[in-house]
Amino acid sequence: MAFGYNGKILQVNLSSKTTSVLEPDEKWYRTYFGGSGFIGRFLLTEVSPQVDPLGPENVLIFACSVVTGAPFSGFNRYAVGAKSPLTGGFARTEAAGYFGPELKFAGYDAIIITGTADSPVYLWINDGKVEIRDGSGLWGLDNWETLERLREETGEQKVRVVSIGPAGERLIPFACLQNDLEHFNGRTGMGAVMGSKNLKAIAVRGTGKMEMADPEKVKELSKWHRERIKTHPPNVGLTKVGTPGLVQGVNAAGFLTTRNFKEGQFEGAEKLAAENYHNTIFASRGTCWHCTVACKRQVVLDDPQYPLDKRFGGPEYEALAALGALLAIDNLPAVAYGNQLCNLLGLDVISTGAVIAFAMECFEEGILTEADTEGKSIKFGDAQAMVWLIRRIAERKGIGEVLSRGVKKAAESIGRGAERYAFHIKGQELAFHDGRGKTGMGMGFALSPTGADHIETPHDVAFQGEGISKLYPMGLLDPVVPVKTDAAKVRFFYIGQKAWGINNLLGLCNFCSVPIHAMTFPKLVDTIQAITGWETSLYEIVLGVERANVMARVFNNRCGFTPDDDTLIRRWFEKMPSGPLKGAHFDPTEFRGWIQLYYDMSGWDTQGRPTPGKLVELGLDWLLEEPSEAV
Amino acid sequence: MAFGYNGKILQVNLSSKTTSVLEPDEKWYRTYFGGSGFIGRFLLTEVSPQVDPLGPENVLIFACSVVTGAPFSGFNRYAVGAKSPLTGGFARTEAAGYFGPELKFAGYDAIIITGTADSPVYLWINDGKVEIRDGSGLWGLDNWETLERLREETGEQKVRVVSIGPAGERLIPFACLQNDLEHFNGRTGMGAVMGSKNLKAIAVRGTGKMEMADPEKVKELSKWHRERIKTHPPNVGLTKVGTPGLVQGVNAAGFLTTRNFKEGQFEGAEKLAAENYHNTIFASRGTCWHCTVACKRQVVLDDPQYPLDKRFGGPEYEALAALGALLAIDNLPAVAYGNQLCNLLGLDVISTGAVIAFAMECFEEGILTEADTEGKSIKFGDAQAMVWLIRRIAERKGIGEVLSRGVKKAAESIGRGAERYAFHIKGQELAFHDGRGKTGMGMGFALSPTGADHIETPHDVAFQGEGISKLYPMGLLDPVVPVKTDAAKVRFFYIGQKAWGINNLLGLCNFCSVPIHAMTFPKLVDTIQAITGWETSLYEIVLGVERANVMARVFNNRCGFTPDDDTLIRRWFEKMPSGPLKGAHFDPTEFRGWIQLYYDMSGWDTQGRPTPGKLVELGLDWLLEEPSEAV
């Protein structure tokens, strides 16, 4: 090929304490690209679908891509995958920050971790050299303490660390990973998998240089991208107010998930929204490697009850919704403090908010009583109850132990009809976008291989009217009506999912990339070409996305998922009770039709299984179980 | 949209002698693009599948594209379509030359001709003005005489004329159209459809200018393309020796169709090949509008028996194979003269050669005797017999009347086992590439909606070893083995068919465009963007190709085609008897498996019908016959 991409993949066996290096050929890299592609590939070849997610046979994958670390805003994300302890199927979760590029500069595109250490360890990757070090001294520390300790132990102030908090150590199935205290691989419980392996952290230092196939072109494109970010309205907004800027609009449109998904508007939304945020707790902007957008917020509050420290990451939109609207809490310092606790303890704030909302609704419905809660009242709107519950969950104590299993298993354990209030898809709690108001995103929640994931689904609202022009290069010419569900919406979702999937394949940030933000499809293709030297195309890249999607689907099918798992929560089949979307809902029968139509579009059979033709088209012939019969 | 593409489509009703103009919106143009897209769209909406191809209800479509006439080599082709009198299904046939750009400069992207004139007419399109003129004086003239007469009648020496010869007037189902005497819409019998409408010719003069969205970029890209043509090896070869340059290589490789597809090598090939051609009959190079390649050959011979006139077009590869190797004739002047006759009389030289080969083999097998042939011997190798048969076919007299029906119907009429020697797919005679030697092209013959078409099928031989790098942007990374048939070959065909289909969608010449010749996928995308102003992508363009393919398929299905029609000729299921490909053949059972795998890849059901999901994906919801049930 034009440019000799010669990457390395680090393999670490924690049981035998050995490491080795894979060097796939360029064709392999051009087939799987990175992120979702690497994870799909390794899960299917290295993990039996029957394994216990928290057993030594599970494999934990850290995946950059062929372009991670190139000097462009947003080219910094890495994905983590395994079999999920939360869903029992395909897990993948991305984070930004500095860890991904650092890993690349240390010489590795990915890390494949197998086995389980017999006592706590951490990995120390120093410019290609790898040590499996004793981590006993780190066990029990929160993420901040862990980072500080690793700076000391490695002697590198600039070390980049991904770690788990006590939640991961305690195998909470929605425990997350963090890096640099404000970037999180939040979903699908990868913290528990890391904890189950007795792996507290991975510390990386890399000083290598990434070679560019066409350095001049890279410079030119990077400059273009940087300049565009400064003027492209959605990016200007993110720079100015970050994701908290979404609260007001989402609430006004009526799909801000409120009181455990019952309502779409929250009367206290204004207190959580950007203006109040910036007037009260905002301290400074945070950013990621080489990013001009700098959408991160850092917060400070000198308050005895809810002290906020700017090192620990300010709440984003999802946290404001999770611990705010969903719980009907309008106390912004409390929400920010709850978020900070989750960050330090290593709990996914989305699932944590959802499990607390579930508990609060159960309490209000009399399904849980003070007999279950150590005598505490845990009603909607109670900020102290929220903070108390976060601590109890992280400790896995009392009601916290029940809730720490996630809403699905907590409801099973509680019984008494609690499952009526346990909102999850495939076992994973939902992110906070009411699908009744953006039905394309609703389909995305239903069809995401990881369960209800907002990172891989197209946002209907951005494609109304002239907004659809952003998707012209993907062949979509019809403006989208967010609340409508029809065949055109299924097509929008089908194609939009591929547009978004590019970012998860290549490790790009949605906030810097296609289709909404400061990247265009033609410039992205040029950029990938300038970095890799591959004369590529949007067609080839989308084929990579579809390949990754199909691998995830096949893994889930092998784990026993069926079309019944591609569903929505009860509340979205019921009419929105109030607000601008009053009456909006999915019709259950129609919804099954849309799912089948999506299968049909995807080249999947009526059971949601990719056909032999689809596998062959994608070069996934190796997934044909009975190749000679099947074709 | 970014650039207001505001084209016009001319509608002509020959029954009522009225004309009108359609002005589709830009979204329509961006959905159907041109060529194969326009034809699919209009056949499905304007033609009932039940119509008599030679009746007034058939519709004849001339289609340029949104980029036809842009100043690039090869951006000059137009397609002609209708229901085919040869196959009874979807017809489409492209030609280059000057007619397409001239039509655009006259203000029209396409012409839709309906009805039948009660006496011969011709169309005179003069910069947007349209006249349906009396053509009685033209009836019976050959193509040369017709052109001369129309220059006089219009008073325009620079008039561009598409016309039919006597073959079209006599409704021979493989009669062709020509323009400028050396460019032919050869296949699928469009000459007969034009004849059935009493339409002898269309004369066009256009002096308008085509607006470019980004004239500077167009200039830059056009210059790049022109310069690349001068150095890109396949183009250098075409410039130097034209398509006759193929004869030697095809013969050496063993897939030069010889003696009615019996063999793959012809002992007299050298006499037909480029060197002898250039030493004996070559006069000058011909070209098409704005083309730097100039692959056309013009020939001259001052010979009483086989006089050659440079105005009438020299034989191309297909003609050399059709009237040479296929008939075992190595007399180059005779072959060139036979080709010249076909050109003037308006017979498709491919079908003409095939029907003569059929007759010769029937004669040698004793199925036809001198009782059928007015006492003449018509054996393989007999040049005089070939010339005599061409004349008899054009006259539809004697054995010529039988043969003029095409091999399929001729064999039915002859009986006596003649169908064993009648080689066609879907009723259309094959172009001259033995599928046993390039199995991807074999699949293309089987699956082409028009029956055995070499213009829309990937040539396996160009993609061996490093050659596959041309198709990297289409996601194909594995080198092709021409003679092998396996799942990888089906994928190669499936994707390669889309790569080739771009040229039929946009009216580009295969010899200037992707994937083999002096255009690359990235530059092509840039070029379309610079011309139209559309921020497009290879993904969007390929979606357009697939849309066109699916429309053609649906039309054929509605005409009653079934999977049994997606087949190969008997001889290709039998072992190649000799030469380097000795023993090569398609296994009939395996072959059915590949066809089913292709359906599966395509999102078609086991009966070869596009699924509702595929139709919706492509925005062809209007083809769902029972939309509410089907989804």
Interface residues (C-beta under 8 A of the other chain):
Chain A: M1 A2 K27 R30 T31 S469 Y472 P473 M474 G475 L477 D478 A487 A488 V490 R491 Y494 I495 T520 F521 P522 V525 D526 Q529 W534 E535 T536 S537 L538 Y539 E540 V542 L543 G544 G593 Q596 L597 Y598 Y599 D600 M601 S602 G603 T611 P612 G613 K614 V616 E617 G619 D621 P627 V631
Chain B: M1 A2 K27 R30 T31 S469 Y472 P473 M474 G475 L477 D478 A487 A488 V490 R491 Y494 I495 T520 F521 P522 V525 D526 Q529 W534 E535 T536 S537 L538 Y539 E540 V542 L543 G544 G593 W594 Q596 L597 Y598 Y599 D600 M601 S602 G603 T611 P612 G613 K614 V616 E617 G619 D621 P627 V631
